[in-house]
């Protein structure tokens, strides 16, 4: 059957709509995030930007997946410069051997390190297998002031935790509450290796929920970042805090969804954050340099 031009264009449009609907059904994500998948990371007007930083975790394999994510992080930096990376644990596989540091850190992130980008690490469960992680704490490139520590950038204060089972929990929790209570920062960001809320393999940690969520709500912590789960997941705001997993920095595992999930994917990826006076704009970015997730964290008043 021959079609005239008007008929051909009409049928083409129907095909495109059907294809888009199937993509939505298969992806099981909301329409805002489907749109985000088609948008390549670019530099809009950022005149009110206070700080840009990125996060990634479970990176230290030295294999192809890590290099792919590192390359994407560098590509993003070229269009959207940043000077802080939150490195949320499992920095050296499989046993935290510091002699691997060139292969699993200095080489893959060399372009960023040469530009003066600073990585701020915490310890994952693999990192403590050698000398309980002491060599990594002492390694200058990880900028760790201890097993748990805090640092500030502009109006953002970061709090790094040791979430391992053998952590000095008694003193660490006293320290955390004291530092949070003293903080004058508009934005408080806590990061550690293990998840508090997760729809992945390990699931949510009921003990952590009891320990941390009251502190986060009391002291106005707007964001918690972690790895351990080898995927990307951003929750909805839970009592004022967004929980973001960025553990697909070198390898990936399947990820489902829960009632708390705003977006999730198993794609190799990292997360980027644009901090403004009244909001943080979050982007999930894959190795194809495309933004697959966009979210907004609004500033909570104390």
N, C-alpha and C positions, 0 to 999 in steps of 0.2 A: 504494500500500500504506500503510495507516495503522499508525503505530507508537504503542505505549503509552509512558508516561513513562520507564520503566526502559530500554526498547530505545533510545529517543532519546538518553538520557544516555550509554549505552554507545557508540553510534555516534559521538557527538560527541567522546567521549574518544579513540576510535581515530583520528578525523580530526586531532585536536590532536597526537597522538603522531606521526602520519605527517608532518604539517607541520613539526614540530620536527626530525624526522630529515632531511628534505630540506634544511632550513636548515643543519643540521650538515654535510651532504655538500657543499652549494654553498659554504659559507664555508670549508671545509677547515681549521677551527680546532678546538682541543681543547674538551672539555665545560666546563672551568672558565671559559674565555673566552666561550663562548656564554651562560653564566649571567651573566657580567659585562655583556653587552650589554643586558640587561633591567633593570639597576640604575642608577637615577639617582643622581648624586653627592650625597652627604649627609654630615652631620657626626656620626660615631659618637663614642664616648668616646675622647678624645685626651689624657688626663691625663699620659701618659708621652712625649708628642711633644716632640722636641728642636727640630725645624725643618721647615717646609713650604716648598717652592719649586716652581716650574714651569719648563718649558723649551719653546721654540718656535724655529723657524728658517725661513729663506727667506720672510720676511714682507713685505718692503718694496715691495709693488705699489701700495698705496693703493686697491685695487679691492675688489669685493664680498667675495671670499673672505677677504681679510685682516680686514675688518670683522666678518665672521661669526665667525672664530676669536677675535678680540679681544673680541667680545661674550660668547662662551662663557667666556673667561678671566675676565672681570669677574663673570659669573654664578657661576662656581666660587668666586671670591674672597668673594662675599657669604655663602656657606655655609661655606667652608673658607678662612679668611684666610691670606694669605701675603705676604711682603714682598720676595721675591727672584725675579727672572725671568732665566734664562739665555737670552740671545738669540744663537743659534749661526750668525750670518752671513747674507750676502745681505740686509742690513738696508735697502738702498735700491736698487731696480731703476730702469733697467737698468744704469746706469753709476756708481752710488755718489754721485750729485749731492746734496751736502748741502743745496742750496736746496729739495729736496723733503721735508725732514725733518718739516715740519708735516703734510703729507698722508700720509706713510707711517709716522710714528711718534707725533708729539705728539697728533694728532687721534684716531686709532683707539684709542690706549691712554690717552686723557685721564682716564677714570674711575679707572684704576689709578694713574696718576701723581699724581692729586689725593689719593689715599689714602696716598701715600708709598711706593708700591711702587718698588723700584729695579731697573732693567734693567742687566745686565752683559753687554756684547756682545763678540763677536770678529769678525774680518773674513772675509767670503766672497769668492769670485772676482769677483762683480759689484762689490763695494765698493772694490776696488783699481783700478778702471778710471779713476777720477778722482783725480789727485794721489796715487796709490798708497795711498789710504785715509786719508791724514793728517787731512783734515777730520773724519772720523768718530772717529778716535782722540782728537782734541781736543774733540769734542762732549761737553758735561757730562752729557747725558742717558744716554749709553752707559756712563758710569762705567769707562772704560778707562784703566788706568794706563800703557798702552803697547801695543805690538802683541802682546805676550804679558805676562801678569801673574798675580798670585795674590791672593785675598782669602779671608777666613774668616768664617763665621757659626756661632756656637755650636761644636759639635764637628765641623763640616764645613769642609774647606779645598778651595777651588775653584782650578783652574789653567786659565787661558784661553790658547789657542795660536793662532798664525798658521799655518794649514796650507796657505797658498798656495804656488805654485811658486817665487815670488820672495822667500819669507821668508828671514830671516837664520837659516838652519838650524843652522849651526855653533854660534853663540852661544846660540840658543834651546834646543838640546838639552842643552848644558852647564848652562844655567840651570835647565831642567826637572829634570834629575837632582839637581842641588844642592838645589833647593827640596823635592823629594820626599824626599830623604834627611834633610833637616832637620825635616820636618813631624812634629809630635806629634799631629796630628788623628786621631781614630778613623776618620773617613770622608774619603777623598780622591776628589774628583770632577774629572776632566779634561774640558774641552770645546773643540772646534774646529769648523770648518765642514765639512771633508771627512770621509767615512767611512773607517773602517779595515776593518770587516766590513760587507758590504751584499749584499742579494739583489735590489737594484734595477737601474736603468739603467746605473749606473757600475760596479757590482760591488765586490768587495773590493779593497783596495789592497795588493799584495804587498810593496811597499817600506815602507809604513806598518806592516804586520804585523811585518816584520823589525825595524823601529826601535822601535816602541812596546810591543809585547806583552811583550818581556823586561823593559822598565822597569816596566810596570804590575804584572807579577808580582813583581818584585824588591821594589818599594816599596809593594805592597799597595793599588793603585788598584782600587776596587771598581766604578767606573762611568765610562764614556766617553760623552759626549753630542755629537751632531753633526747637521748638516742636509745640504744639497747634493742629496740624493735627496729628491724631493718626495713623501714618504710617511712612514708610521710603521712602524718595525720595532724589535722588542726581541729580542735574541739570548738564547740560553741562556748560562749562565756559561761563559766561555772562559778557562781557567787562572785562575779567580777574578774575572774582570772581565766585567760585563755591558755590552754596546754598544747604545746606544739612538739611533735616528734619529727626529727630530721635525721633518722638513722640509716637512710639509704645512700650514704656517702661513698660506698664502694661495692656493696652487694645488696641484694634485696630479697624479701620474703613476701608472700601474699598478705594482704590486709583486708579485713572486712569493715563493716560499719556498725556503729551502735547508735543509740538514741542521742548520744552526746557529740557525735561526729558531725563536723561541718564539711570537711573534705578529707578524703584519704586516697592514697595510691601507693603501689609498690614500685613505681618508677624510680630509677636512680636519680638523685636530686639533691638540692640544697634549698635553704630558705633565706629570703632577703627581707629586710625590715627598713622602712623609711619612717623616721620618727619626726613628728611635728608637735607643736605645742598642745594640740587637742586630740591627737590620734596617732596610732602606728599603722601604717599600711604594710600588710604582710603579703609576700609573693612566694609561691612555690615554683621553682625553676628546674627544668629537666636538662639532660645532656644534649638535647636538641636546641638549647638556648631559648626555649619557649616558656612563657609563664602559663602554668596549668592551673594555678589556684591564686585567687586574690581575696584577701579578707581585711577587715578593719577592726582594730582594737581602740575603743574610745577611752579617753582619759576619765577616770573616776574621781569624783571629788571626795576628799577625806571626810 
